[in-house]
Amino acid sequence: MKKRILATLLSALLILSLAACGGGGAAEGGESEASGEGVAITIFNSKMEIQSQMEEMAAEYSEAKGVEVEVYYSSDTVAAHLSTRYASNEPYTISMVDAKDIYALAAEHALDLSDQDWVKDTTQAIAIDGKTYGFPVCVEARGIIYNADAIKNATGSDFDPASIKTTEDFQAIVDACKAGGMEFPTGVMKEDWSLGAHFLCETYEQQEDPDAVIAGIKDGSLVLADDAKFNALMDTFDVLKDNNYAKDAAISAEREVTEQKLAEGEIAFMFGGNWDWSVINAYDYTENMGMMPVPNDSNDGTNEKLVGGGSKYFFIDSSDTTTDAQKQAAKDFLNWLVYEEDGQDFLVNKCALVPAFSNITLDVADPLSASVKSYSDSGALIPNYNYLPDDHYAKCGASFQKYLAGEIDRAGFAQEVTDYWATAEVGAH
């Protein structure tokens, strides 16, 4: 890496020298086409599902733009991986991180991008103290994924997701599927990130002030086991759990098996997000699938909204290790994603992502993302809570797994989450 940085510096100096000797620069308005020639940049990708697409894009972009792009992936937590890179003074030029990492890292490591044109075309960028640091890679959301064809095959009637608002509604459609011959209409992903980082988090996110909810759990003024929102969501989770095809061995269920059963119509419902399409589309999926809000009895409108928003953010390294030429090449890459046809095609069609930018009007490629886009366009997204500790999903997810397996009851689960928050602290924001 140090040799590459040295080579990049020499290349940049050579370009400047040629320019000073009369070598014509890029014409105004075309700078992004040529300003990066001879520069090498690195991109850290933390979204496993699109690693192959990122690698293909890097090769094509390098050839088209004259900028050497290398993409890296790590299965380590984002914070731990980037800490190692910064400790060795080898930062990536562009890093893809979660929202909470922008809040944790931006002040020390991220370039201020407030002057970039794309800022005006999104509502999902992350700004701190008036400076924009986080470029939203996509919009993602969570809810109940449904297979409308499977439901119709079992019930004989077209499925209207808007008709399922309460837990009772959800139980009724599950019962109707069972009456029509579907033995187990639901599947539950046992992964700690699905349970702890996605479903449990809605206990905080679906309330008016998530910070106050967590503070109440911490100081004992809110008893989680008695909380109306927690119980409303857990009532719905119980419908998923009790009708799960793998309920007798729920912790042994493999994600790919669950998603295959949903794709092919053996089951009808699964809690998840539009990212699940990257798994579902590997199977012989039926035509009519989509996402709907988690039904619940809170009577506060949350049962008509998905939870989501900007998901995964790019930031550009601000350190002296990254040269000005590399920083400009990184800015050019982000603008390519937003404003050039090939960049938009990469996001929407090749990666099957929901774009976070209003100027991108391409139709999204898959039915789950189409559902998310429709809720996003109509303002029906409950914002993600982006400040949970790094170990929240692992520790609370492990407790949730115990509940899923029947090892503890709901009160026991609530107590373990409460015990977790006795010492845990939310991230800065």
C-alpha positions in Angstrom: 0.0 0.0 0.0 2.8 2.4 0.9 4.4 1.8 -2.5 1.1 2.4 -4.2 0.7 5.7 -2.3 4.2 6.8 -3.3 3.4 5.8 -6.9 0.2 7.8 -6.8 2.0 10.8 -5.4 4.6 10.7 -8.2 1.9 10.2 -10.8 0.0 13.2 -9.4 3.2 15.3 -9.5 3.9 14.3 -13.0 0.3 15.3 -14.1 0.7 18.7 -12.4 4.1 19.2 -14.0 2.7 18.4 -17.5 -0.2 20.8 -16.9 2.3 23.6 -15.8 4.2 23.0 -19.1 1.2 23.7 -21.2 -0.6 20.3 -21.2 -4.2 21.1 -21.6 -6.5 20.3 -18.6 -10.0 18.9 -18.8 -12.6 21.3 -20.2 -15.0 22.8 -17.7 -17.9 20.5 -17.1 -15.9 17.4 -18.2 -13.5 17.3 -15.3 -14.9 14.1 -13.8 -14.0 12.3 -17.1 -10.3 13.1 -16.9 -9.3 14.4 -13.5 -8.6 11.0 -12.1 -6.4 9.5 -14.8 -3.4 7.8 -13.4 -4.8 7.7 -9.9 -5.5 4.6 -7.8 -8.3 4.5 -5.3 -9.5 1.8 -2.9 -13.1 1.1 -1.9 -14.1 -0.9 1.2 -17.4 -2.7 0.7 -19.3 -3.9 3.7 -22.3 -5.2 1.8 -21.5 -8.9 1.1 -24.4 -9.3 -1.3 -22.9 -7.0 -3.9 -19.2 -7.9 -3.7 -19.1 -9.6 -7.1 -20.9 -6.6 -8.7 -18.5 -4.2 -7.0 -15.5 -6.1 -8.4 -17.0 -6.1 -11.9 -17.8 -2.4 -11.7 -14.3 -1.6 -10.5 -12.8 -3.3 -13.6 -15.2 -1.5 -16.0 -14.8 1.8 -14.2 -11.0 1.6 -14.3 -11.0 0.9 -18.0 -13.5 3.7 -18.8 -12.1 6.4 -16.5 -8.4 5.6 -16.3 -8.6 5.4 -12.6 -7.4 2.2 -10.9 -10.1 1.0 -8.5 -9.7 -1.9 -6.1 -12.6 -3.2 -4.0 -12.1 -5.0 -0.7 -14.5 -6.8 1.6 -14.2 -8.0 5.2 -16.6 -10.1 7.3 -15.3 -8.4 10.4 -17.4 -5.7 12.0 -17.0 -2.4 10.2 -15.6 -0.6 13.2 -13.0 -3.3 14.0 -11.9 -3.6 10.4 -11.4 0.1 9.8 -9.7 0.6 13.2 -7.1 -1.9 12.0 -6.6 -0.1 8.7 -6.3 3.3 10.4 -3.9 1.9 13.0 -1.6 0.8 10.2 -2.0 4.1 8.4 -3.6 2.4 5.4 -7.1 3.9 5.1 -9.3 3.1 2.2 -10.0 6.0 -0.1 -13.7 5.3 0.1 -15.3 3.3 2.9 -18.8 1.8 2.9 -20.1 1.8 6.5 -23.3 1.8 8.6 -24.8 5.1 9.6 -23.6 4.8 13.2 -20.1 4.5 11.9 -20.4 7.9 10.2 -21.3 9.4 13.5 -18.4 7.7 15.2 -15.7 8.2 12.5 -16.6 11.4 10.6 -15.0 14.1 12.8 -11.6 12.4 12.7 -11.6 10.6 9.4 -14.2 11.8 6.8 -14.0 14.5 4.2 -16.6 17.2 4.3 -18.8 16.8 1.1 -21.2 19.6 1.7 -20.3 21.3 -1.5 -21.2 18.3 -3.7 -24.1 18.6 -6.1 -25.7 15.3 -5.0 -26.4 16.7 -1.5 -29.4 18.6 -2.9 -30.8 15.5 -4.5 -31.2 13.3 -1.4 -32.9 13.4 2.0 -30.8 10.6 3.3 -27.3 12.1 3.5 -25.7 12.3 7.0 -24.6 15.7 8.2 -23.0 16.4 11.5 -22.7 20.0 12.8 -23.7 21.3 9.5 -21.2 19.3 7.4 -22.2 16.4 5.1 -20.0 13.4 5.5 -22.2 10.4 4.6 -23.2 9.5 1.0 -26.2 7.2 1.1 -25.6 4.1 -1.0 -29.2 3.0 -1.1 -32.5 2.9 0.7 -33.4 -0.3 2.5 -36.4 -1.2 4.7 -37.8 -4.0 6.9 -41.2 -5.6 7.2 -43.0 -8.8 6.4 -42.1 -10.3 3.0 -45.1 -12.1 1.5 -45.6 -14.5 -1.4 -48.9 -13.4 -2.9 -49.1 -16.4 -5.3 -48.6 -18.9 -2.5 -51.4 -17.2 -0.4 -53.8 -17.2 -3.4 -53.0 -20.9 -4.1 -53.9 -21.7 -0.5 -56.9 -19.4 0.1 -58.3 -19.1 -3.4 -58.4 -15.3 -3.1 -56.1 -12.5 -4.3 -53.9 -11.2 -1.4 -54.2 -7.5 -0.4 -51.3 -6.6 1.9 -53.0 -3.4 2.9 -55.8 -5.4 4.5 -53.4 -6.9 7.1 -52.9 -4.2 9.8 -53.4 -5.9 13.2 -52.0 -9.0 14.8 -55.5 -10.5 14.5 -55.5 -9.8 10.8 -52.2 -11.5 10.4 -53.3 -14.5 12.4 -56.4 -14.8 10.3 -54.5 -14.9 7.0 -52.1 -17.4 8.4 -55.0 -19.6 9.5 -56.6 -19.2 6.1 -53.4 -20.5 4.5 -53.4 -23.4 6.8 -57.0 -24.2 6.1 -56.1 -24.2 2.4 -53.5 -26.8 2.9 -50.3 -24.9 3.7 -49.1 -26.7 6.8 -46.6 -24.0 7.9 -47.2 -20.6 6.4 -44.3 -18.8 8.0 -40.5 -18.9 8.3 -38.2 -17.2 10.8 -34.6 -16.4 10.2 -32.7 -17.3 13.3 -29.7 -15.1 12.6 -28.8 -12.8 15.5 -28.7 -9.8 13.2 -32.2 -10.4 11.9 -33.6 -10.9 15.4 -31.5 -8.5 17.4 -30.7 -5.7 14.9 -33.9 -5.8 12.9 -37.0 -7.1 14.7 -36.1 -6.1 18.3 -35.0 -2.7 17.1 -38.5 -1.9 16.0 -39.4 -1.8 19.7 -37.4 1.4 19.8 -37.9 2.7 16.3 -41.6 2.5 16.2 -41.9 4.8 19.3 -42.0 8.6 19.2 -38.6 9.0 20.9 -36.3 6.0 20.7 -33.7 7.8 22.8 -36.2 8.2 25.6 -37.3 4.6 25.4 -33.7 3.3 25.7 -33.0 5.8 28.5 -36.1 4.5 30.3 -35.0 0.9 30.0 -31.6 1.9 31.4 -32.9 3.8 34.4 -35.8 1.5 35.1 -38.5 4.1 34.4 -39.7 1.9 31.5 -40.3 -1.8 32.2 -39.8 -3.5 28.9 -42.0 -6.5 29.8 -44.9 -4.1 30.4 -44.3 -1.8 27.4 -47.2 -1.7 25.0 -45.1 -1.5 21.9 -42.8 -4.3 22.9 -45.8 -6.6 23.6 -47.6 -5.6 20.4 -44.6 -6.5 18.3 -43.9 -9.7 20.2 -47.5 -10.8 19.8 -47.0 -10.6 16.0 -43.6 -12.3 16.3 -45.4 -15.2 18.2 -47.6 -15.7 15.1 -44.5 -16.0 13.0 -42.8 -18.3 15.6 -45.8 -20.6 16.2 -46.4 -21.2 12.5 -42.8 -21.5 11.5 -42.0 -24.5 9.3 -38.9 -25.1 11.4 -40.4 -24.4 14.8 -39.3 -27.7 16.3 -35.6 -26.8 15.4 -35.8 -23.1 14.9 -32.2 -22.4 15.7 -31.0 -25.0 13.2 -33.0 -23.4 10.3 -30.7 -22.2 7.5 -31.4 -18.8 6.0 -31.1 -20.1 2.4 -33.6 -22.9 3.1 -36.1 -20.5 4.6 -35.7 -18.0 1.7 -36.0 -20.8 -0.9 -39.3 -22.0 0.7 -40.6 -18.5 0.6 -39.4 -17.9 -3.0 -41.0 -21.2 -4.2 -44.3 -20.7 -2.3 -44.0 -23.5 0.3 -44.4 -20.8 3.0 -46.1 -17.4 2.6 -44.5 -15.0 5.1 -41.1 -14.1 6.5 -39.8 -11.0 8.4 -36.9 -9.5 6.5 -35.9 -6.7 4.2 -35.4 -5.9 0.5 -31.8 -7.1 0.7 -33.3 -10.6 0.9 -33.9 -10.5 -2.8 -30.2 -11.3 -3.3 -30.9 -14.7 -1.8 -34.5 -15.2 -3.1 -33.6 -14.6 -6.7 -31.3 -17.6 -6.7 -34.3 -19.9 -6.6 -37.3 -20.6 -8.8 -39.3 -17.7 -7.2 -42.9 -17.0 -8.0 -44.0 -13.9 -9.8 -45.9 -11.9 -7.1 -44.0 -11.1 -4.0 -43.6 -7.9 -1.9 -43.2 -6.4 1.5 -45.7 -5.0 4.0 -45.4 -3.4 7.4 -45.2 -5.5 10.5 -48.9 -5.8 11.6 -49.4 -4.8 15.2 -52.0 -3.5 17.7 -50.3 -0.3 18.7 -53.0 1.9 17.1 -50.4 4.6 16.2 -50.0 4.2 12.5 -46.8 2.2 12.6 -48.7 -0.8 11.2 -48.9 1.1 7.9 -45.2 1.9 7.5 -42.0 0.0 6.9 -38.9 0.8 9.0 -36.0 2.0 6.9 -34.1 4.7 5.2 -30.5 5.3 4.0 -28.7 2.0 4.4 -24.9 1.9 4.1 -23.0 5.1 3.5 -19.8 6.0 1.7 -17.3 8.4 3.2 -14.1 9.7 1.7 -10.9 9.6 3.8 -9.8 13.0 4.9 -6.2 12.1 6.0 -3.0 13.3 4.4 -2.4 9.6 3.5 -5.1 10.1 0.8 -3.8 12.6 -1.8 -5.8 15.5 -3.2 -5.9 13.6 -6.5 -7.3 10.5 -4.9 -9.9 12.6 -3.0 -11.0 14.2 -6.2 -11.2 10.8 -7.9 -13.3 9.6 -5.1 -15.7 12.5 -5.4 -15.9 11.8 -9.2 -16.8 8.2 -8.4 -19.7 9.3 -6.2 -21.0 11.7 -8.8 -20.7 8.9 -11.4 -23.1 6.8 -9.3 -25.7 9.7 -9.0 -25.5 11.5 -12.4 -24.1 9.2 -15.1 -26.2 6.5 -16.8 -23.7 3.7 -16.2 -23.5 4.6 -12.5 -27.2 4.7 -12.1 -27.5 1.4 -13.9 -24.9 -0.1 -11.6 -26.9 0.8 -8.5 -30.4 0.0 -9.7 -30.1 -2.8 -12.2 -26.8 -4.6 -11.4 -27.0 -4.3 -7.6 -30.8 -4.3 -7.4 -30.6 -1.4 -4.9 -33.2 1.3 -4.2 -31.5 4.6 -5.0 -31.5 7.4 -2.4 -31.5 10.2 -5.0 -34.5 11.9 -6.4 -33.0 12.4 -9.8 -32.6 8.7 -10.4 -35.8 7.6 -12.0 -35.0 4.1 -13.2 -37.5 1.4 -12.2 -36.1 -0.8 -9.5 -35.5 -4.3 -10.6 -37.1 -6.6 -8.0 -40.5 -6.7 -6.2 -39.2 -6.2 -2.7 -37.3 -3.1 -3.7 -40.4 -1.9 -5.6 -42.4 -2.2 -2.4 -39.8 -0.2 -0.5 -39.7 2.5 -3.2 -43.4 2.8 -3.0 -43.4 3.3 0.8 -40.4 5.7 0.5 -42.0 7.8 -2.2 -45.2 8.1 -0.2 -43.3 9.1 3.0 -44.3 5.9 4.8 -40.9 4.9 6.2 -40.1 5.0 10.0 -36.5 6.1 10.3 -33.8 3.6 11.3 -32.3 4.1 14.8 -28.6 4.3 13.9 -26.9 4.7 17.3 -27.0 1.2 18.8 -23.8 -0.2 20.3 -21.8 -2.6 18.1 -22.6 -5.6 20.3 -26.4 -4.9 20.5 -27.4 -7.3 17.8 -25.0 -10.1 18.9 -26.0 -10.0 22.6 -29.7 -9.1 22.3 -29.9 -11.4 19.3 -28.6 -14.3 21.3 -31.3 -13.6 23.9 -33.9 -13.5 21.1 -32.6 -16.8 19.8 -33.3 -18.3 23.3 -36.8 -17.0 23.1 -37.3 -18.4 19.6 -36.0 -21.8 20.8 -38.4 -21.7 23.8 -35.6 -21.6 26.3 -36.9 -18.4 28.0 -40.4 -16.8 28.0 -41.2 -13.3 26.9 -40.6 -11.9 30.4 -37.2 -13.6 30.5 -36.3 -12.2 27.1 -37.4 -8.6 28.2 -35.2 -9.0 31.3 -32.2 -10.0 29.4 -32.6 -7.0 27.1 -33.0 -4.8 30.2 -29.8 -6.3 31.7 -28.0 -5.6 28.5 -28.9 -1.9 28.6 -27.8 -1.6 32.3 -24.3 -1.1 31.0 -24.5 -0.5 27.3 -24.4 3.0 25.9 -25.8 4.4 22.6 -23.5 5.9 20.1 -22.8 9.6 19.8 -25.4 11.6 17.8 
